[in-house]
Amino acid sequence: MRTFPILALLFFIVPLIEIYLLIQVGQVIGALPTILLVIATSVFGAYLLRQQGLSTLARFQNNLRQGQLPANELKEGVFILLGGLLLMTPGFFTDFLGLICLLPPTRKLLLKLFSKRLTANSKGVYEDVYIHSNTRTAETDVNRAPPKTLEGEYVRKDQS
């Protein structure tokens, strides 16, 4: 699957959705309340980004202190950053997507979905690499030179 057409489609469709939603909400509640609502969601996004980001950072540091790999915190950090950026982008559709990324229950659900998808996609890649790396012919093993080990002593001469 190619990413360029998908990104191009997103950059075309998302602004159209945003404009449509802004016009619809503006017609219902008025222009000034719509603008204030967009500003309020941006401020709320910045607050949520700070709160969730600091919480994840604290868990990240705690895991490092305990000698554990903070893999989940790194993944959550990506979603938190994406959610914060989406919430600070003007518009209701991106605010909705950003809120999904920032709220812990929905973020954990997104992490599970993306992890399953990445695992399924990468499984084929790893099997491919494993099969191709382990299929040697007798000819390549015969022509392969043994690794060289160099032994010796050295003296460092400073260049003064």
HELIX and SHEET records of a PDB file:
HELIX    1   1 THR A    3  ILE A   29  1                                  27    
HELIX    2   2 ALA A   31  ARG A   65  1                                  35    
HELIX    3   3 ALA A   71  MET A   88  1                                  18    
HELIX    4   4 PHE A   92  LEU A  102  1                                  11    
HELIX    5   5 PRO A  104  ASN A  134  1                                  31    
HELIX    6   6 ALA A  138  ASN A  143  1                                   6    
END                                                                             
